[in-house]
Protein backbone atom coordinates (compact mmCIF):
# COMPACT_ATOMS: atom_id res chain seq x y z
CA UNK A 1 0.00 0.00 0.00
CA UNK A 2 1.37 3.40 -0.95
CA UNK A 3 1.84 5.87 1.87
CA UNK A 4 -0.73 8.63 1.49
CA UNK A 5 0.45 11.08 4.11
CA UNK A 6 -1.91 13.29 6.08
CA UNK A 7 -2.84 15.73 3.33
CA UNK A 8 -5.66 13.50 2.09
CA UNK A 9 -6.72 12.09 5.47
CA UNK A 10 -10.54 11.90 5.36
CA UNK A 11 -12.82 13.32 8.02
CA UNK A 12 -16.03 11.39 8.67
CA UNK A 13 -18.62 13.72 10.16
CA UNK A 14 -21.62 13.09 12.36
CA UNK A 15 -24.20 13.24 9.56
CA UNK A 16 -22.30 10.65 7.53
CA UNK A 17 -21.94 8.40 10.56
CA UNK A 18 -25.63 8.71 11.42
CA UNK A 19 -26.62 7.72 7.89
CA UNK A 20 -24.38 4.63 7.87
CA UNK A 21 -24.37 3.22 11.39
CA UNK A 22 -27.35 1.05 12.37
CA UNK A 23 -28.10 -0.33 15.81
CA UNK A 24 -27.89 -4.08 15.19
CA UNK A 25 -24.51 -4.21 13.37
CA UNK A 26 -23.09 -1.94 16.06
CA UNK A 27 -24.53 -4.10 18.83
CA UNK A 28 -22.91 -7.16 17.24
CA UNK A 29 -19.60 -5.27 16.97
CA UNK A 30 -19.72 -4.38 20.68
CA UNK A 31 -20.23 -8.03 21.59
CA UNK A 32 -17.25 -9.12 19.48
CA UNK A 33 -15.08 -6.37 20.96
CA UNK A 34 -15.94 -7.39 24.52
CA UNK A 35 -15.19 -11.05 23.82
CA UNK A 36 -11.79 -10.08 22.42
CA UNK A 37 -11.09 -7.80 25.38
CA UNK A 38 -11.83 -10.41 28.03
CA UNK A 39 -9.85 -13.01 26.05
CA UNK A 40 -6.74 -10.83 26.35
CA UNK A 41 -6.67 -9.98 22.64
CA UNK A 42 -6.87 -6.21 23.19
CA UNK A 43 -4.16 -3.83 24.35
CA UNK A 44 -5.44 -0.70 26.07
CA UNK A 45 -4.78 1.30 29.23
CA UNK A 46 -7.49 2.51 31.57
CA UNK A 47 -8.93 5.81 30.33
CA UNK A 48 -6.48 8.63 31.03
CA UNK A 49 -8.35 11.64 32.45
CA UNK A 50 -7.04 15.14 33.04
CA UNK A 51 -9.10 17.85 34.82
CA UNK A 52 -9.43 21.19 33.05
CA UNK A 53 -8.35 23.94 35.46
CA UNK A 54 -11.07 26.48 36.14
CA UNK A 55 -13.86 24.32 34.69
CA UNK A 56 -16.07 21.46 35.82
CA UNK A 57 -14.57 19.45 32.99
CA UNK A 58 -12.10 16.79 31.92
CA UNK A 59 -10.20 15.84 28.79
CA UNK A 60 -9.51 12.14 28.35
CA UNK A 61 -7.48 9.92 26.02
CA UNK A 62 -8.60 6.39 25.13
CA UNK A 63 -6.25 4.38 22.89
CA UNK A 64 -6.91 0.73 22.02
CA UNK A 65 -5.52 -1.94 19.73
CA UNK A 66 -7.57 -4.99 18.93
CA UNK A 67 -9.19 -5.94 15.65
CA UNK A 68 -9.17 -2.16 15.12
CA UNK A 69 -6.59 0.40 16.22
CA UNK A 70 -7.69 3.87 17.27
CA UNK A 71 -7.49 6.58 19.89
CA UNK A 72 -10.36 8.73 21.07
CA UNK A 73 -9.83 12.12 22.65
CA UNK A 74 -12.94 13.27 24.47
CA UNK A 75 -13.93 16.28 26.55
CA UNK A 76 -16.68 16.36 29.16
CA UNK A 77 -17.88 19.84 30.14
CA UNK A 78 -20.73 19.62 32.65
CA UNK A 79 -21.34 23.36 32.21
CA UNK A 80 -22.53 22.78 28.65
CA UNK A 81 -25.68 21.05 29.88
CA UNK A 82 -28.74 22.94 28.71
CA UNK A 83 -26.81 24.82 26.00
CA UNK A 84 -26.33 24.22 22.29
CA UNK A 85 -22.89 22.75 22.97
CA UNK A 86 -22.85 19.02 23.86
CA UNK A 87 -21.46 18.03 27.24
CA UNK A 88 -19.45 15.28 25.51
CA UNK A 89 -17.38 16.09 22.41
CA UNK A 90 -14.82 13.80 20.84
CA UNK A 91 -12.69 12.91 17.86
CA UNK A 92 -11.43 9.45 16.99
CA UNK A 93 -8.27 8.84 14.98
CA UNK A 94 -8.40 5.46 13.24
CA UNK A 95 -5.19 3.74 12.12
CA UNK A 96 -4.27 0.96 9.70
CA UNK A 97 -3.19 -1.80 12.07
CA UNK A 98 -0.96 -3.38 9.43
CA UNK A 99 1.38 -0.40 9.03
CA UNK A 100 0.34 2.26 11.54
CA UNK A 101 -0.84 4.76 8.94
CA UNK A 102 -3.76 7.02 9.89
CA UNK A 103 -6.91 6.07 7.98
CA UNK A 104 -9.39 8.74 9.05
CA UNK A 105 -10.52 11.20 11.69
CA UNK A 106 -14.09 10.59 12.81
CA UNK A 107 -16.44 12.77 14.80
CA UNK A 108 -16.65 10.90 18.09
CA UNK A 109 -19.69 12.44 19.75
CA UNK A 110 -22.30 10.32 18.00
CA UNK A 111 -20.08 7.24 18.03
CA UNK A 112 -19.75 7.58 21.82
CA UNK A 113 -23.51 7.99 22.17
CA UNK A 114 -24.34 5.02 19.95
CA UNK A 115 -21.66 2.60 21.19
CA UNK A 116 -22.67 3.22 24.82
CA UNK A 117 -26.29 2.33 24.13
CA UNK A 118 -25.24 -0.54 21.86
CA UNK A 119 -23.12 -1.96 24.69
CA UNK A 120 -26.14 -1.91 26.98
CA UNK A 121 -28.35 -3.47 24.31
CA UNK A 122 -25.86 -6.26 23.67
CA UNK A 123 -25.82 -7.06 27.39
CA UNK A 124 -29.62 -6.91 27.55
CA UNK A 125 -29.87 -9.26 24.58
CA UNK A 126 -27.91 -11.83 26.53
CA UNK A 127 -29.08 -11.20 30.10
CA UNK A 128 -32.58 -9.65 30.13
CA UNK A 129 -35.79 -11.66 29.96
CA UNK A 130 -36.76 -12.54 26.41
CA UNK A 131 -40.16 -10.86 26.48
CA UNK A 132 -39.93 -7.80 28.74
CA UNK A 133 -43.17 -6.06 29.55
CA UNK A 134 -41.76 -2.84 30.99
CA UNK A 135 -38.59 -0.85 30.31
CA UNK A 136 -37.77 2.11 32.56
CA UNK A 137 -35.27 4.82 31.70
CA UNK A 138 -33.90 7.19 34.32
CA UNK A 139 -32.57 10.38 32.77
CA UNK A 140 -33.46 12.87 30.03
CA UNK A 141 -30.27 13.29 27.98
CA UNK A 142 -28.83 11.79 24.83
CA UNK A 143 -28.33 8.41 26.48
CA UNK A 144 -31.98 8.23 27.47
CA UNK A 145 -32.92 8.65 23.83
CA UNK A 146 -30.20 6.33 22.57
CA UNK A 147 -31.11 3.57 25.03
CA UNK A 148 -34.78 3.67 24.11
CA UNK A 149 -33.82 3.00 20.49
CA UNK A 150 -31.07 0.44 21.09
CA UNK A 151 -33.01 -1.60 23.66
CA UNK A 152 -36.05 -1.75 21.38
CA UNK A 153 -33.82 -3.24 18.67
CA UNK A 154 -33.03 -6.32 20.80
CA UNK A 155 -35.92 -6.62 23.24
CA UNK A 156 -39.28 -5.29 21.99
CA UNK A 157 -41.35 -4.25 25.00
CA UNK A 158 -44.93 -3.31 25.86
CA UNK A 159 -44.41 -0.23 28.01
CA UNK A 160 -41.70 2.42 28.17
CA UNK A 161 -41.39 4.61 31.26
CA UNK A 162 -39.15 7.58 31.92
CA UNK A 163 -38.20 9.47 35.04
CA UNK A 164 -35.91 12.49 35.28
CA UNK A 165 -34.90 14.86 38.04
CA UNK A 166 -35.98 17.76 35.82
CA UNK A 167 -39.67 17.04 35.31
CA UNK A 168 -40.16 19.57 32.52
CA UNK A 169 -37.31 18.16 30.43
CA UNK A 170 -38.28 14.64 31.36
CA UNK A 171 -41.84 15.07 30.10
CA UNK A 172 -40.55 16.47 26.81
CA UNK A 173 -38.14 13.59 26.25
CA UNK A 174 -40.78 11.05 27.26
CA UNK A 175 -43.13 12.44 24.64
CA UNK A 176 -40.33 12.38 22.07
CA UNK A 177 -39.47 8.70 22.59
CA UNK A 178 -43.00 7.44 23.22
CA UNK A 179 -42.61 6.89 26.96
CA UNK A 180 -44.91 7.55 29.90
CA UNK A 181 -43.35 10.08 32.25
CA UNK A 182 -43.31 9.20 35.95
CA UNK A 183 -42.56 12.01 38.41
CA UNK A 184 -41.43 9.45 41.01
CA UNK A 185 -38.38 7.25 40.33
CA UNK A 186 -39.68 4.35 42.41
CA UNK A 187 -42.94 4.38 40.48
CA UNK A 188 -41.01 4.21 37.23
CA UNK A 189 -38.79 1.33 38.32
CA UNK A 190 -41.27 -0.91 40.14
CA UNK A 191 -42.06 -4.06 38.07
CA UNK A 192 -39.73 -3.01 35.24
CA UNK A 193 -37.92 -5.88 33.52
CA UNK A 194 -35.18 -3.60 32.17
CA UNK A 195 -33.93 -0.40 33.78
CA UNK A 196 -31.48 2.01 32.13
CA UNK A 197 -29.79 4.55 34.40
CA UNK A 198 -28.48 7.36 32.19
CA UNK A 199 -28.14 10.26 34.62
CA UNK A 200 -25.29 12.47 35.80
CA UNK A 201 -26.43 12.08 39.43
CA UNK A 202 -23.71 11.85 42.06
CA UNK A 203 -26.05 10.40 44.69
CA UNK A 204 -28.10 7.21 44.12
CA UNK A 205 -31.30 7.67 42.12
CA UNK A 206 -32.07 3.93 41.99
CA UNK A 207 -32.64 1.85 45.10
CA UNK A 208 -32.23 -1.89 44.94
CA UNK A 209 -35.40 -2.40 47.00
CA UNK A 210 -37.41 -1.17 44.02
CA UNK A 211 -36.07 -3.76 41.59
CA UNK A 212 -38.14 -6.66 40.36
CA UNK A 213 -36.36 -9.99 41.00
CA UNK A 214 -34.64 -10.99 37.78
CA UNK A 215 -34.52 -7.45 36.40
CA UNK A 216 -31.68 -6.30 34.17
CA UNK A 217 -30.18 -2.89 35.02
CA UNK A 218 -27.70 -1.02 32.88
CA UNK A 219 -25.97 1.96 34.50
CA UNK A 220 -24.08 4.19 32.06
CA UNK A 221 -24.23 7.68 33.54
CA UNK A 222 -20.93 9.43 34.15
CA UNK A 223 -21.14 10.28 37.82
CA UNK A 224 -17.50 11.18 38.60
CA UNK A 225 -15.07 8.65 40.05
CA UNK A 226 -16.96 8.43 43.31
CA UNK A 227 -20.49 9.51 42.37
CA UNK A 228 -23.30 7.00 42.38
CA UNK A 229 -26.48 6.18 40.48
CA UNK A 230 -27.24 2.95 42.38
CA UNK A 231 -27.37 2.29 46.12
CA UNK A 232 -25.61 -0.51 47.98
CA UNK A 233 -28.69 -2.76 47.88
CA UNK A 234 -28.77 -2.60 44.10
CA UNK A 235 -25.02 -3.24 43.88
CA UNK A 236 -25.38 -6.36 46.07
CA UNK A 237 -26.87 -8.15 43.05
CA UNK A 238 -24.93 -9.88 40.25
CA UNK A 239 -22.59 -7.19 38.92
CA UNK A 240 -21.18 -7.35 35.39
CA UNK A 241 -18.65 -4.88 33.96
CA UNK A 242 -16.75 -4.29 30.73
CA UNK A 243 -13.34 -4.29 32.41
CA UNK A 244 -12.55 -5.17 36.01
CA UNK A 245 -9.59 -2.79 36.00
CA UNK A 246 -11.58 0.09 34.54
CA UNK A 247 -14.48 -0.52 36.93
CA UNK A 248 -12.29 -0.50 40.04
CA UNK A 249 -10.52 2.61 38.76
CA UNK A 250 -13.47 4.67 37.50
CA UNK A 251 -16.90 3.22 38.38
CA UNK A 252 -18.38 5.18 41.27
CA UNK A 253 -21.10 2.60 41.90
CA UNK A 254 -18.47 -0.08 42.42
CA UNK A 255 -15.91 2.08 44.23
CA UNK A 256 -18.55 3.39 46.61
CA UNK A 257 -20.29 0.11 47.38
CA UNK A 258 -17.24 -2.15 47.54
CA UNK A 259 -19.35 -4.78 45.79
CA UNK A 260 -18.06 -7.99 44.27
CA UNK A 261 -17.78 -8.14 40.47
CA UNK A 262 -19.18 -11.38 39.09
CA UNK A 263 -17.71 -11.19 35.60
CA UNK A 264 -16.72 -9.10 32.62
CA UNK A 265 -19.40 -9.02 29.96
CA UNK A 266 -16.98 -10.54 27.44
CA UNK A 267 -16.71 -13.61 29.67
CA UNK A 268 -20.49 -13.91 29.60
CA UNK A 269 -20.66 -13.61 25.80
CA UNK A 270 -17.91 -16.21 25.36
CA UNK A 271 -19.60 -18.65 27.74
CA UNK A 272 -16.68 -18.63 30.18
CA UNK A 273 -19.05 -17.58 32.98
CA UNK A 274 -22.80 -17.97 33.30
CA UNK A 275 -25.17 -15.77 35.29
CA UNK A 276 -27.35 -17.81 37.67
CA UNK A 277 -30.89 -18.32 36.42
CA UNK A 278 -33.27 -15.67 37.75
CA UNK A 279 -30.50 -13.39 39.04
CA UNK A 280 -31.01 -9.65 39.14
CA UNK A 281 -28.18 -8.26 37.01
CA UNK A 282 -26.42 -4.91 37.27
CA UNK A 283 -24.40 -4.06 34.16
CA UNK A 284 -22.19 -1.19 35.32
CA UNK A 285 -20.68 0.41 32.23
CA UNK A 286 -17.93 3.03 32.19
CA UNK A 287 -17.16 2.60 28.48
CA UNK A 288 -13.74 1.39 27.32
CA UNK A 289 -11.56 2.36 24.41
CA UNK A 290 -11.93 -0.81 22.35
CA UNK A 291 -15.64 -0.03 22.05
CA UNK A 292 -14.78 3.26 20.37
CA UNK A 293 -12.15 1.65 18.15
CA UNK A 294 -14.54 -1.09 17.01
CA UNK A 295 -17.38 1.38 16.41
CA UNK A 296 -15.10 3.77 14.51
CA UNK A 297 -13.80 0.95 12.30
CA UNK A 298 -17.36 -0.16 11.54
CA UNK A 299 -18.43 3.40 10.72
CA UNK A 300 -15.36 3.91 8.53
CA UNK A 301 -15.94 0.67 6.62
CA UNK A 302 -19.62 1.46 6.07
CA UNK A 303 -19.06 5.04 4.94
CA UNK A 304 -16.28 3.99 2.57
CA UNK A 305 -18.46 1.30 0.99
N, C-alpha and C positions, 0 to 999 in steps of 0.2 A: 504494500500500500504506500503510495506517495505521501510524503509529509505535506500537509496543507498549510501549516502555520495558523496563526490566530486571526489573520485578516478576514478569513471567510467563515469564522466560527459562527454557526447559526444561533439565533435566540428563539426559543419556543415560548410564546406568550400565553397568558391565561386563557384567552379566547380559543386559541388553537388547541390547548390541552383540554378544555371543557368539551370541545366538539369531538375529540378523539377518545377520551378516556371514559369507559363505561364501568358501572359498579361491579358486575360479575367477573370480568377478566382481572380487575384490580384486586378483588377479594381473593381470587385464586392465586394471584402473584404474592399477596401478603402471606398466605398459607405456605407457599413454597419457600419464601424468604425466612419464615420463622423455623421451618424444619431445618433448613441449612444452618441457621444461626445456632440452634440447640445441638446440632450434630458437630459443631466445631469447624464448620466450613466457611465461616465468615470472620474476617479480621476487622475489628472496630474498637475504639476506646469508648468509655462512657462519655456522654455529651459534655463538651467543655463549655462552661458558662462563665461569662464575665459581666459583672454589674456595670451599668452605665452611670458614672458619677453625675449627681444632680437630677437623676430621673428615676422613676419607679419602672426600671427597664433592665433588660439583659440583652447581650448579643451572645450567640452560641454557635459553635462549630461542630459538625456531625459528619466525619468521614467514615466510609465503610467500603470494604472490598469483599465481594462475594461473587455471585454470578454476574453482578454489575459492580462498577467501581465509580463512586461519586462522593462529593462532599457538599453538604448543605450548610449555608450560613444563614442564620435566622435571627431576627430581632423580635422581642416581645416588649411592647410599650403599653402598660396598663392604662396610661393616661389617654390613649387613643380611643378607648371605649366610648361609644356614643358620638363619635365624630366620623367624618368621611374616610379617615385613614384607618386601615385595619390594625388591630392590636398585634397580629402576627404578620410579618413580612419576611420573605425569604427568596434566595436564589440557590439553584442547584447546578453545580458544574459536573457534567457527566464525562467520563474518560473512556477511551478504548483500553480495555484490560490487557489486550495483547501487546500493546506497545507504549501505553501511557499517554497517548495523544488526546487532547481535549476533543470531545465530539460535539458538545453543545452546552449552552447555558439555558436553563429552564426557569421560568417563573415558579417559585416554590410555594407561594401562598396557597393556591388551589390544590396542589399536590399534597401539601401537609394536611389540609382539610379533608381531602378525599381518602388519603391513605389511613388517617386516624379512624375514620368511620368504617373503612373497609376492614381494618384490623379487628374492630369490634364485631362486625358482621361475620367475619370468618370464624371468630370464636363462638358467636351465637349459633352459627350453622352447625358447629360440632357439639356444643354443650347445652343449648337451650332446648326446651321441649319442642317437639316437632310441629305441634299445632297450637301456638300461643293464642290465648284469647285477648290478653291485654298487654300492651307495651306502654311504659311510662317513661317520659323524658323529663329530666330535671335540668333546667337551663333555657336560655332564650337566644343564644348566639349562633354562630355558624355551625358549631358542632351539633347543636340541637337539630338544625335543619338537615345536616349531612347524615346524622344517625337515623332520622326518620326515613330517609330514602334508602340508605344502605341496608338497614334491618329489614325493610319491606322486601328487598330483593332476595333475601334468604329465608325469611320466616314471615309469610303473609299472616296478618293478624286481624282480629275483629274490631278492636277498640284501641285508639291512640289517645293517651293523656299527656298533658304537659303542665308542669308547675315551674314557676320562676319567682325569684325574690322580688323582681320588679313586675308587679301585676299588669301594668299597662302594656309593657313590652311583651310580656308573656302571652297576654290575650291576643296581641297582634300576630305573634309567631304561631300560636296555636291555630288561628284562623288560616294562616298561610299554608300550614302543612296538614290541615284537616284533622287537628286534634281537638279534644275537649279540654279547656283550661280548668285547672283546679287551683283555687287560692290557697289550699292547705297541702303541704308536701305529703303528709301521712295519707291523706285521702287519695292522692294521686298514686301512691306506691302500693297501698293495700290491694292484695289479690292480683297484682301484676305478675305476669310470667317472665317478662324481660324489663329491666330498668336500666336506663342510660343516664349516668351522671355526667353532665357536660358543663359544670359551673366553674367559676373562679373563686368559689367560697374558700375561706381559710379555716372555717369551723364547720363541723359536720352538718350536712343538710339531709342526710339519709341515716336513719336509725335501723339497726338490724332487727329490732323487735317488730318493725312494720313488714318485713319481707315474708312473702309466701314461701313455705318450704319447697325447695326445688327450683326456686327462682334463679335466673341468670342476671347478674349485675355487671355492667361494664362501667368503669370509672375512668374518664379520660381528661377531666378538667385539670388545668395547670394551677396548682394551689400553693406554689412555693415549695421549697424543700421540706418544710415542716407543717404546711397547711393541710387541712383534711376536708374531704367530702363525706367520708363514711366514719361512723363511730366504731368503738371497739367491738361491740356486739356483732356488727356487720362483718368486721374483719376477722372474727373468730370462725367464720365459715371456711370453705375450701377456696384458697387464694391461688390464682394463676397469674403469672406475669409474663412479659416478653423476655426479660433478662433479669436473672437474680441479682447480678452486679448492679445494673442500672436501677432496679427497684430499691435495693438497700441504700444506694447513693442518693436517689432523687425522688422517691415516691413517698410523699408525706403521709398517706394512709398507712403505709407499712412502717415507716420510721416512727410514727407516733404511737401506733398500736403495739409494736413489737411482735406482730403476728408471725406465725409460721407460714412459709411459702410451700405450697404443695408441689408445684411444677412450673416449668416454663411452657408456654403454649405450644412451642415447637415440639416438645416431648409428647404432648397430648396428640397433636396431629400425626406424629410418626408412630404412635401406638406404644411408645416406650413407657408411658404412664397412663393410667385410666382413672378417671374421676368416679368415685363410688356412685352407684345408682341412687337417684333421688337427692343427691347433695345440692345444697344451695351454693352457687359458685360466684365468687367475686373475681372478675377479670380486671386487674389494676394495671392500666396502661400508661406508661410515660412516653411512649414512642421512641424507637431506636433508629439509628442511622441507616441500617440495611433496608428498612421499610421505605425510606426516601429514595435510596439508590435503586431499589427494585421498581418503585413506582415511576421514577424518572426514566429508567430504561424502557419500561413499557410505553410510556407516553412518547418518548423519542421514536421508538420503533413504529408506533401507530401513526404518528404525524409524518414520518418519512416514507410511509407506504411500504 
